Amino acid sequence: MGPTDPYRNFRFCVVWDGRAVAGFSEASGLDTDAGGADYRNSRVGRRIPGPLKRGAITLGRGLTVDRSFQRWAGSVAAGGRTRKDLVLEVRNERGRPAVNYRLHGGWVSEFQALPDLDANANAVAIALIKIEHEGWDRDTGVSEPDE
């Protein structure tokens, strides 16, 4: 049986090689779009699915002390395109994994190591990371824990 309330919008992290390497307070872009294309056969026009587009995952306001993750994220500055399989893990109120999404062949296309420096701001170690990928799916092996 599922939770009585929806999952909170602030409990998620990135997992690679079986361990959590970074937590974030913002995430977007876990989407797929087939769009549409016009197709005309003889005198009849119709709409068919277009090419599949996958949105880049954008993670913001995060924190990590994992050096290998930091090196991978920062490799974009050196033109690196090392691909890595990742898991975006959504956790319940007790901090246990509730829903996982696997990102296949992810690579960093944009990385901002620090936010704009402002002594009055509540800044964290990673301001933004954008991850392109070859596709995603939901990890059905993760079952929803009891609340």
N, CA, C and O of each residue as an XYZ file, in Angstrom:
588
protein
N       0.841     -1.180      0.000
C       0.000      0.000      0.000
C       0.885      1.242      0.000
O       1.880      1.289      0.724
N       0.544      2.230     -0.787
C       1.344      3.435     -0.934
C       1.199      4.389      0.235
O       0.398      4.153      1.140
N       1.967      5.461      0.219
C       1.890      6.430      1.303
C       0.555      7.165      1.264
O      -0.082      7.265      0.216
N       0.142      7.676      2.422
C      -1.114      8.421      2.471
C      -0.935      9.828      1.929
O      -1.901     10.439      1.471
N       0.272     10.348      1.971
C       0.582     11.669      1.416
C       1.578     11.482      0.280
O       2.312     10.494      0.262
N       1.616     12.414     -0.667
C       2.625     12.300     -1.732
C       4.028     12.455     -1.145
O       4.211     13.013     -0.063
N       5.018     11.942     -1.892
C       6.399     12.100     -1.439
C       6.777     13.562     -1.450
O       6.371     14.323     -2.328
N       7.556     13.936     -0.467
C       8.021     15.321     -0.383
C       8.921     15.618     -1.570
O       9.516     14.717     -2.161
N       9.007     16.881     -1.903
C       9.704     17.309     -3.106
C      11.161     17.681     -2.831
O      11.757     18.421     -3.614
N      11.748     17.186     -1.742
C      13.109     17.603     -1.425
C      14.024     16.470     -1.026
O      15.152     16.723     -0.603
N      13.590     15.243     -1.141
C      14.416     14.120     -0.710
C      14.848     13.281     -1.895
O      14.192     12.295     -2.231
N      15.931     13.656     -2.522
C      16.454     12.837     -3.603
C      17.968     13.010     -3.719
O      18.541     14.008     -3.282
N      18.584     12.009     -4.317
C      20.041     12.036     -4.454
C      20.436     11.271     -5.708
O      19.617     10.596     -6.332
N      21.701     11.393     -6.059
C      22.267     10.668     -7.188
C      23.101      9.520     -6.642
O      23.901      9.690     -5.723
N      22.893      8.337     -7.233
C      23.610      7.135     -6.826
C      24.398      6.637     -8.028
O      23.872      6.590     -9.140
N      25.651      6.267     -7.813
C      26.416      5.577     -8.857
C      27.276      4.529     -8.191
O      27.703      4.684     -7.047
N      27.522      3.476     -8.914
C      28.271      2.337     -8.388
C      27.718      1.867     -7.044
O      28.471      1.434     -6.172
N      26.395      1.957     -6.883
C      25.737      1.440     -5.691
C      25.799      2.308     -4.453
O      25.382      1.867     -3.383
N      26.305      3.529     -4.558
C      26.365      4.396     -3.381
C      25.915      5.815     -3.722
O      26.126      6.307     -4.831
N      25.292      6.452     -2.742
C      24.849      7.838     -2.925
C      26.076      8.731     -2.962
O      26.929      8.656     -2.078
N      26.171      9.589     -3.996
C      27.341     10.456     -4.140
C      27.003     11.940     -4.065
O      27.897     12.767     -3.882
N      25.725     12.291     -4.204
C      25.360     13.707     -4.154
C      23.880     13.851     -3.849
O      23.057     13.071     -4.330
N      23.548     14.849     -3.052
C      22.162     15.189     -2.776
C      21.846     16.534     -3.394
O      22.709     17.408     -3.469
N      20.608     16.702     -3.838
C      20.211     17.941     -4.502
C      18.867     18.415     -3.985
O      18.063     17.618     -3.501
N      18.624     19.711     -4.088
C      17.330     20.245     -3.675
C      16.463     20.623     -4.866
O      15.303     20.993     -4.690
N      17.010     20.536     -6.081
C      16.238     20.837     -7.291
C      16.580     19.825     -8.367
O      17.745     19.468     -8.543
N      15.568     19.360     -9.090
C      15.789     18.450    -10.218
C      14.685     18.666    -11.239
O      13.532     18.902    -10.880
N      15.048     18.582    -12.514
C      14.043     18.701    -13.573
C      14.548     17.990    -14.817
O      15.739     17.713    -14.953
N      13.627     17.701    -15.718
C      14.007     17.187    -17.024
C      13.897     15.699    -17.232
O      14.356     15.197    -18.258
N      13.313     14.975    -16.310
C      13.152     13.530    -16.500
C      11.929     13.325    -17.388
O      10.844     12.981    -16.919
N      12.140     13.546    -18.691
C      11.012     13.466    -19.619
C      11.442     12.882    -20.959
O      12.628     12.829    -21.286
N      10.462     12.452    -21.709
C      10.664     11.933    -23.056
C       9.561     12.521    -23.922
O       8.406     12.584    -23.502
N       9.911     12.950    -25.123
C       8.940     13.595    -26.012
C       9.055     12.992    -27.407
O      10.115     13.051    -28.031
N       7.956     12.411    -27.893
C       7.940     11.859    -29.256
C       7.402     12.878    -30.249
O       7.403     12.638    -31.457
N       6.943     14.019    -29.737
C       6.452     15.069    -30.621
C       5.444     14.553    -31.624
O       4.595     13.727    -31.288
N       5.526     15.012    -32.796
C       4.643     14.571    -33.861
C       5.129     15.114    -35.185
O       5.782     16.156    -35.240
N       4.813     14.414    -36.233
C       5.204     14.844    -37.572
C       4.012     14.655    -38.499
O       3.237     13.710    -38.354
N       3.880     15.562    -39.443
C       2.817     15.434    -40.437
C       3.262     14.467    -41.524
O       4.390     14.530    -42.012
N       2.363     13.585    -41.885
C       2.637     12.585    -42.912
C       1.503     12.633    -43.918
O       0.329     12.611    -43.550
N       1.856     12.698    -45.162
C       0.831     12.773    -46.191
C       0.992     11.590    -47.135
O       2.040     11.413    -47.755
N      -0.038     10.801    -47.234
C      -0.068      9.641    -48.102
C      -1.196      9.880    -49.105
O      -2.374      9.868    -48.748
N      -0.822     10.094    -50.341
C      -1.818     10.404    -51.376
C      -2.498     11.720    -51.022
O      -1.822     12.741    -50.897
N      -3.793     11.722    -50.859
C      -4.509     12.963    -50.525
C      -4.843     13.063    -49.051
O      -5.397     14.064    -48.599
N      -4.507     12.030    -48.306
C      -4.878     12.012    -46.891
C      -3.664     12.366    -46.033
O      -2.606     11.747    -46.151
N      -3.827     13.350    -45.186
C      -2.766     13.716    -44.255
C      -3.080     13.159    -42.882
O      -4.244     13.047    -42.496
N      -2.060     12.820    -42.163
C      -2.265     12.368    -40.805
C      -1.028     12.677    -39.976
O       0.013     13.064    -40.508
N      -1.153     12.506    -38.707
C      -0.091     12.805    -37.757
C       0.509     11.489    -37.267
O      -0.221     10.567    -36.904
N       1.847     11.402    -37.257
C       2.541     10.218    -36.777
C       3.557     10.631    -35.708
O       3.944     11.797    -35.636
N       3.986      9.675    -34.881
C       4.992     10.022    -33.875
C       6.277     10.505    -34.540
O       6.711      9.963    -35.557
N       6.870     11.525    -33.949
C       8.127     12.061    -34.460
C       9.310     11.385    -33.802
O       9.143     10.409    -33.071
N      10.498     11.892    -34.055
C      11.693     11.311    -33.439
C      11.663     11.497    -31.918
O      11.188     12.514    -31.412
N      12.168     10.521    -31.221
C      12.185     10.536    -29.763
C      13.257     11.499    -29.258
O      14.412     11.434    -29.678
N      12.860     12.396    -28.350
C      13.788     13.335    -27.733
C      13.750     13.120    -26.229
O      12.683     12.980    -25.632
N      14.929     13.098    -25.629
C      15.021     12.948    -24.186
C      15.584     14.233    -23.607
O      16.595     14.748    -24.084
N      14.930     14.744    -22.584
C      15.401     15.956    -21.946
C      16.613     15.697    -21.078
O      16.754     14.619    -20.500
N      17.486     16.684    -20.986
C      18.631     16.599    -20.084
C      18.133     16.752    -18.654
O      17.190     17.501    -18.401
N      18.750     16.058    -17.734
C      18.420     16.162    -16.322
C      19.220     17.325    -15.747
O      20.443     17.364    -15.879
N      18.541     18.261    -15.118
C      19.205     19.385    -14.480
C      19.040     19.254    -12.972
O      17.923     19.182    -12.461
N      20.159     19.225    -12.276
C      20.163     19.116    -10.819
C      20.784     20.382    -10.257
O      21.837     20.821    -10.720
N      20.139     20.966     -9.267
C      20.629     22.228     -8.737
C      20.714     22.239     -7.228
O      20.070     21.450     -6.537
N      21.514     23.142     -6.746
C      21.719     23.382     -5.326
C      22.032     22.100     -4.581
O      21.319     21.690     -3.665
N      23.119     21.484     -5.006
C      23.484     20.204     -4.434
C      24.707     20.250     -3.560
O      25.363     21.283     -3.416
N      25.000     19.101     -2.975
C      26.159     18.974     -2.121
C      26.766     17.598     -2.313
O      26.057     16.591     -2.309
N      28.071     17.558     -2.481
C      28.788     16.292     -2.550
C      30.184     16.479     -1.990
O      30.781     17.548     -2.115
N      30.692     15.433     -1.376
C      32.092     15.419     -0.956
C      32.807     14.279     -1.662
O      33.983     14.021     -1.403
N      32.100     13.599     -2.553
C      32.671     12.483     -3.293
C      33.572     13.030     -4.402
O      33.092     13.671     -5.336
N      34.865     12.779     -4.296
C      35.820     13.361     -5.248
C      35.665     12.803     -6.650
O      35.842     13.534     -7.625
N      35.336     11.512     -6.775
C      35.180     10.947     -8.116
C      33.979     11.564     -8.817
O      34.031     11.794    -10.025
N      32.898     11.838     -8.090
C      31.741     12.508     -8.682
C      32.105     13.940     -9.079
O      31.727     14.400    -10.156
N      32.831     14.638     -8.221
C      33.257     16.005     -8.532
C      34.142     16.034     -9.774
O      33.984     16.905    -10.629
N      35.077     15.080     -9.877
C      35.949     15.023    -11.065
C      35.124     14.772    -12.315
O      35.338     15.418    -13.341
N      34.173     13.830    -12.240
C      33.319     13.515    -13.389
C      32.501     14.740    -13.775
O      32.423     15.085    -14.954
N      31.891     15.400    -12.795
C      31.081     16.589    -13.068
C      31.929     17.703    -13.667
O      31.504     18.374    -14.608
N      33.119     17.899    -13.129
C      33.990     18.956    -13.606
C      34.700     18.644    -14.910
O      35.345     19.526    -15.476
N      34.603     17.419    -15.406
C      35.309     17.038    -16.637
C      34.786     17.773    -17.861
O      35.458     17.795    -18.892
N      33.611     18.371    -17.774
C      33.066     19.101    -18.915
C      33.974     20.270    -19.294
O      34.061     20.629    -20.469
N      34.648     20.866    -18.313
C      35.552     21.988    -18.589
C      36.740     21.553    -19.436
O      37.302     22.354    -20.184
N      37.121     20.288    -19.319
C      38.248     19.763    -20.091
C      37.777     19.055    -21.359
O      38.564     18.388    -22.031
N      36.498     19.201    -21.683
C      35.961     18.572    -22.889
C      35.642     17.100    -22.704
O      35.425     16.380    -23.679
N      35.613     16.652    -21.458
C      35.343     15.240    -21.177
C      33.902     14.854    -21.458
O      32.987     15.644    -21.224
N      33.703     13.676    -21.944
C      32.362     13.153    -22.206
C      32.269     11.719    -21.698
O      31.673     10.860    -22.348
N      32.859     11.469    -20.539
C      32.808     10.139    -19.951
C      31.376      9.810    -19.580
O      30.722     10.568    -18.863
N      30.889      8.681    -20.067
C      29.511      8.271    -19.801
C      29.460      7.402    -18.555
O      30.346      6.589    -18.291
N      28.389      7.606    -17.800
C      28.224      6.892    -16.544
C      26.753      6.578    -16.346
O      25.901      7.432    -16.591
N      26.439      5.359    -15.904
C      25.078      5.019    -15.531
C      24.835      5.540    -14.126
O      25.646      5.327    -13.225
N      23.715      6.223    -13.944
C      23.382      6.850    -12.664
C      21.979      6.439    -12.237
O      21.195      5.934    -13.042
N      21.677      6.657    -10.980
C      20.333      6.443    -10.461
C      19.900      7.725     -9.757
O      20.631      8.261     -8.924
N      18.710      8.210    -10.096
C      18.097      9.315     -9.370
C      17.152      8.665     -8.366
O      16.155      8.049     -8.744
N      17.471      8.808     -7.097
C      16.747      8.107     -6.037
C      15.851      9.080     -5.277
O      16.326     10.079     -4.735
N      14.561      8.785     -5.241
C      13.591      9.572     -4.466
C      13.379      8.821     -3.159
O      13.115      7.618     -3.164
N      13.492      9.523     -2.055
C      13.396      8.880     -0.745
C      12.126      9.305     -0.008
O      11.579     10.382     -0.241
N      11.676      8.425      0.887
C      10.493      8.746      1.681
C      10.894      9.597      2.889
O      12.048     10.007      3.009
N       9.948      9.854      3.771
C      10.200     10.707      4.939
C      11.273     10.144      5.862
O      11.960     10.900      6.550
N      11.419      8.839      5.881
C      12.431      8.208      6.736
C      13.788      8.107      6.052
O      14.735      7.578      6.633
N      13.890      8.606      4.829
C      15.147      8.588      4.109
C      15.432      7.286      3.389
O      16.564      7.047      2.967
N      14.418      6.436      3.241
C      14.592      5.162      2.543
C      14.197      5.308      1.082
O      13.267      6.048      0.763
N      14.901      4.602      0.180
C      14.548      4.682     -1.245
C      13.105      4.249     -1.485
O      12.679      3.198     -1.006
N      12.358      5.061     -2.227
C      10.961      4.762     -2.536
C      10.762      4.557     -4.029
O      10.043      3.648     -4.443
N      11.394      5.398     -4.837
C      11.285      5.310     -6.293
C      12.659      5.636     -6.878
O      13.267      6.646     -6.525
N      13.136      4.785     -7.764
C      14.420      5.018     -8.421
C      14.243      5.087     -9.926
O      13.467      4.326    -10.505
N      14.962      5.996    -10.554
C      15.015      6.095    -12.014
C      16.462      5.915    -12.440
O      17.355      6.601    -11.943
N      16.691      4.987    -13.364
C      18.032      4.727    -13.886
C      18.262      5.579    -15.122
O      17.440      5.599    -16.038
N      19.383      6.281    -15.140
C      19.800      7.068    -16.301
C      20.916      6.293    -16.979
O      21.910      5.949    -16.339
N      20.763      6.017    -18.255
C      21.726      5.209    -18.992
C      22.684      6.091    -19.795
O      22.257      6.997    -20.509
N      23.966      5.818    -19.670
C      24.978      6.527    -20.450
C      24.984      8.020    -20.227
O      25.097      8.781    -21.188
N      24.865      8.463    -18.990
C      24.833      9.897    -18.695
C      26.200     10.553    -18.835
O      27.229      9.943    -18.542
N      26.197     11.789    -19.281
C      27.431     12.580    -19.349
C      27.082     14.034    -19.055
O      25.970     14.488    -19.322
N      28.044     14.747    -18.505
C      27.828     16.128    -18.066
C      27.967     17.080    -19.250
O      28.996     17.098    -19.925
N      26.922     17.872    -19.496
C      26.991     18.867    -20.566
C      27.154     20.280    -20.018
O      27.540     21.192    -20.750
N      26.863     20.460    -18.747
C      27.007     21.781    -18.133
C      27.256     21.586    -16.647
O      26.627     20.748    -16.002
N      28.184     22.372    -16.115
C      28.529     22.253    -14.700
C      28.922     23.605    -14.152
O      29.764     24.299    -14.722
N      28.316     23.970    -13.059
C      28.664     25.193    -12.347
C      29.044     24.760    -10.937
O      28.176     24.351    -10.166
N      30.327     24.842    -10.588
C      30.821     24.310     -9.321
C      30.344     25.104     -8.118
O      30.074     24.532     -7.062
N      30.238     26.403     -8.267
C      29.791     27.255     -7.166
C      28.706     28.195     -7.662
O      28.707     28.594     -8.826
N      27.790     28.545     -6.788
C      26.810     29.561     -7.159
C      27.493     30.930     -7.179
O      28.664     31.051     -6.819
N      26.767     31.945     -7.597
C      27.302     33.298     -7.501
C      27.665     33.546     -6.044
O      26.870     33.268     -5.146
N      28.853     34.065     -5.810
C      29.302     34.268     -4.438
C      28.637     35.510     -3.845
O      28.753     36.615     -4.375
N      27.949     35.296     -2.748
C      27.214     36.350     -2.065
C      27.204     36.000     -0.587
O      26.654     34.969     -0.201
N      27.801     36.837      0.242
C      27.910     36.555      1.676
C      26.540     36.411      2.335
O      26.433     35.778      3.385
N      25.499     36.980      1.749
C      24.163     36.902      2.331
C      23.350     35.732      1.794
O      22.222     35.507      2.233
N      23.917     34.980      0.842
C      23.178     33.870      0.225
C      23.396     32.580      1.005
O      24.382     32.429      1.726
N      22.474     31.675      0.850
C      22.581     30.347      1.459
C      23.134     29.403      0.390
O      22.383     28.615     -0.184
N      24.435     29.476      0.119
C      25.045     28.751     -0.991
C      25.517     27.370     -0.564
O      25.800     27.127      0.609
N      25.594     26.479     -1.533
C      26.103     25.130     -1.314
C      27.180     24.821     -2.338
O      27.476     25.647     -3.201
N      27.770     23.632     -2.246
C      28.961     23.306     -3.021
C      28.743     23.203     -4.521
O      29.628     23.601     -5.279
N      27.624     22.695     -4.984
C      27.363     22.599     -6.417
C      26.150     23.461     -6.715
O      25.102     23.296     -6.090
N      26.280     24.362     -7.648
C      25.141     25.193     -7.992
C      24.274     24.525     -9.047
O      23.047     24.594     -8.974
N      24.912     23.864    -10.050
C      24.128     23.285    -11.131
C      24.936     22.233    -11.876
O      26.131     22.405    -12.115
N      24.271     21.147    -12.239
C      24.867     20.149    -13.114
C      23.771     19.692    -14.075
O      22.649     19.398    -13.664
N      24.115     19.639    -15.350
C      23.174     19.202    -16.380
C      23.715     17.915    -16.978
O      24.855     17.864    -17.440
N      22.877     16.860    -16.967
C      23.314     15.542    -17.418
C      22.493     15.116    -18.624
O      21.276     14.949    -18.537
N      23.171     14.943    -19.743
C      22.555     14.359    -20.939
C      22.611     12.845    -20.770
O      23.430     12.340    -20.003
N      21.756     12.122    -21.471
C      21.739     10.673    -21.294
C      21.153      9.988    -22.511
O      20.571     10.630    -23.386
N      21.316      8.670    -22.553
C      20.825      7.860    -23.669
C      19.441      7.289    -23.397
O      18.897      6.580    -24.244
N      18.873      7.571    -22.267
C      17.545      7.089    -21.921
C      17.437      6.823    -20.435
O      18.437      6.801    -19.718
N      16.215      6.623    -19.985
C      15.973      6.350    -18.581
C      14.819      5.366    -18.451
O      13.994      5.222    -19.353
N      14.782      4.700    -17.313
C      13.645      3.849    -16.986
C      13.492      3.797    -15.471
O      14.405      4.137    -14.719
N      12.322      3.368    -15.054
C      12.072      3.245    -13.633
C      12.605      1.898    -13.169
O      12.386      0.880    -13.826
N      13.293      1.891    -12.057
C      13.840      0.673    -11.484
C      12.723     -0.049    -10.735
O      12.382      0.322     -9.612
N      12.159     -1.073    -11.353
C      11.035     -1.796    -10.753
C      11.506     -2.717     -9.629
O      10.674     -3.280     -8.918
N      12.808     -2.885     -9.452
C      13.330     -3.696     -8.364
C      13.271     -2.989     -7.019
O      13.472     -3.615     -5.978
N      12.996     -1.693     -7.035
C      12.878     -0.933     -5.782
C      11.417     -0.910     -5.408
O      10.585     -0.360     -6.130
N      11.111     -1.509     -4.275
C       9.711     -1.504     -3.828
C       9.538     -0.435     -2.767
O      10.462     -0.112     -2.021
N       8.360      0.089     -2.723
C       8.059      1.161     -1.802
C       8.103      0.641     -0.366
O       7.372     -0.287     -0.019
N       8.969      1.244      0.478
C       9.057      0.772      1.861
C       7.854      1.216      2.687
O       7.144      2.153      2.320
N       7.641      0.544      3.784
C       6.572      0.969      4.688
C       6.949      2.319      5.269
O       8.100      2.565      5.628
N       5.951      3.186      5.351
C       6.193      4.495      5.940
C       6.303      4.324      7.433
O       6.509      5.301      8.153
